Amino acid sequence: MRPDKVFVIARREYAIRIRSKAFWLSTVALPVLLLVLMIVPTLLASRAGSSKRLVVVDETGRLGASIVQALADADDGAAQVASFEVFLEPPAADPAGQRADLDRRILAGEIDAWLRIAESDLEEGRIEYHSESVASFLSQTILEQRLTETVRRDRLSRLGIAPDLADGLIAAISLRTVKVTAEGSREEAEGAGFFLAYALFFLLYLVLMIYGQQVMNGVLEEKTSRIVEVIVSTTRPFDLMMGKLCGICAIALTQLSIWLGTVAVLTLPAIVASVAWLPAEVDVPRLEPRLIAHFLVLFLIGFFVYSTFYAAIGAAFNNVQEAQQFAGYAVVLLIAPMLFFFLVIDDPDSTLSVVTSLVPPFTPLIMLLRLAVKAPPAWQVALGYAAATGFAVFMVWLAGRIYRVGILIYGKKPTLKELWRWLRYA
Amino acid sequence: MTDTIELAGIRKCYGDFVAVDDLSLRVPAGGIYGLLGPNGAGKSTTLRMLMDIIAPDRGRILLFGRAREAADQDRIGYLPEERGLYQKMKVADHLLFLAELHGLGRSAARPRIAEWLERVGLADRAGARVEELSKGMQQKIQLVGTVLHEPEILVLDEPFAGLDPINQGLFKELLSEARDRGRTILFSTHVMEQAEKLCDRICLISGGRPVLDGELATIKRELQGNTFRLAADGDLDRLADVEGVESVVFGPEAGARTGARLILDPGATGADVLRRLVEFLDVREFASEEPDLETIFIKAVRDAS
């Protein structure tokens, strides 16, 4: 290896990217996109439930009005997720006929759902609910909550308990969450820790994929434009690959530093304190320097595990279409940790969490998740880092062998058997 | 004096196809050496092996009289047959990159780049992106990138391909200049006239094997007095059967043949052969001439097969 040449190549990769509009555009656009991806589904979900037309048929004669009132209560935050337009209809003499008629009105689109409150059902703790879709999880959950509250109030009042006393009896409890770390305990908004882990996980996933693709496209550009002939006449193909990887890695680190630096500054206690909408005693999750350091190291390891794969693919194939098919394998390995996302977040010390975080291709993403949620035992972090670093070195070696042959072979698409032969070729 | 480049018994196969077979050649220091041969003769493969881009299956390659060293990469300038530049880069930045890649410092490279761009008439395009230039201009940029670090050896694969006559002239001038400054230039071509005007020494290869090798002047002298230009009407196809005629080379013109070049057997004289020709041909012209490279080449390939 000639470090001077690796440096010249890396510097070119860095210089052309840092000067490009695309780099600065993505530096601004990616966080926006990430936020949009996380916030929009929540917003959409809240809009989706807006105003369901609900007919309530009350056979008991005493619950109808309070149900209408409970569901119409717009001051509640839940009303943003699902609100109801309630029509109270008296029970008919012919219950079967009324049922059929209400079902028909649902199918005709006149109403969205209807409820029938019968004394016999209430005794069993049930209320009959008809709708075209009984899978609207959010609105049904809210409906259930409201109905439960109303029925409980009714039961308590029938036991002779005064309404204001009843309110106190059925008031819900929520957790006051305090995160315990070696550095000390501090109060954190519920779900905030989840949000941080989620954001860091997806950020790492995205940059690994985006910069892996950049490596692949860069290699393909050199191969298809044939400039590679000039470069490998002055340096070894391995140096060219390393130069390319180092340059693109440096640009990725630059971008990550901009993002993480911005977030770290924005979550400084002094700045958070000046934001009015949070209760004074609650901290947003703080992006601590230690976590940033872990993130960057895990990115480095992940980069050399995945980008080497992309580099080898770029060298082996002749155009983006051919290469893209094969690149899917890298994406599968990157996406696999998503399957474990909720399991790991829920219990970062479970056997599954520990094992997956120690499988080298998954280590960067899963270990990051564990670190973000709760500090894992030091030996596990050390072992994970060591194994993944070893794997990254192996990938550099492996990719280097495919690269040096592939980069100079034009024409037909290589078969797996040929790739195997390139690997073993001395 | 040791030869600057020495290839000894190199061989390269792709599967069953033998691209270069037992090729040996010596390129002395200084001067222009032409590696000639038809398409597919193995020229590019030979140059790529010389550049250590691909490894020979057999044989050895010596530079400056010893095995190749890593630092030698900076003493050679290589223009590959398949040209390529980063299309999105600015011309001056690209040249700076190529210069640095060859171990030249930035401060040393900048004035040379300006000088060379001036020389090839592209000074005003220094800030343009490569993709904005014509193919010919890109080729000039690539040649400049090959010579910026003032290499002792220039290896050029078909340097004239795709150039208009004016730029071909410019390239020839640049090569002659490099020779005058003591550089060793090895270039390949399949166009014989180019080689004829430029080369001090040549190696003709065909089917991956060398068929003729040596100083161009010596090769020509050996065949001088043995080569005749004939213009005649009649059954020219019978020429090859005439006693004393070793080879017949027809010109490229299509239609009925009215002329040929004859290379005589070493012992034969022009007068004897002419006497035999007039028996069946209406000879208009029969004159001794210096053989051109094309005639030499065709004869050599024929002799070899």
Chai-1 contact restraints between the chains, C-beta under 6 A:
chainA,res_idxA,chainB,res_idxB,connection_type,confidence,min_distance_angstrom,max_distance_angstrom,comment,restraint_id
A,V8,B,E100,contact,1.0,0.0,6.0,A-B,restraint_1
A,V8,B,L101,contact,1.0,0.0,6.0,A-B,restraint_2
A,R12,B,F97,contact,1.0,0.0,6.0,A-B,restraint_3
A,S225,B,G84,contact,1.0,0.0,6.0,A-B,restraint_4
A,R226,B,E82,contact,1.0,0.0,6.0,A-B,restraint_5
A,R226,B,G84,contact,1.0,0.0,6.0,A-B,restraint_6
A,I227,B,G84,contact,1.0,0.0,6.0,A-B,restraint_7
A,I227,B,L85,contact,1.0,0.0,6.0,A-B,restraint_8
A,E229,B,P80,contact,1.0,0.0,6.0,A-B,restraint_9
A,V232,B,I53,contact,1.0,0.0,6.0,A-B,restraint_10
A,S233,B,M51,contact,1.0,0.0,6.0,A-B,restraint_11
A,S233,B,I53,contact,1.0,0.0,6.0,A-B,restraint_12
A,S233,B,Y78,contact,1.0,0.0,6.0,A-B,restraint_13
A,T234,B,Q73,contact,1.0,0.0,6.0,A-B,restraint_14
A,T234,B,L101,contact,1.0,0.0,6.0,A-B,restraint_15
A,T234,B,H102,contact,1.0,0.0,6.0,A-B,restraint_16
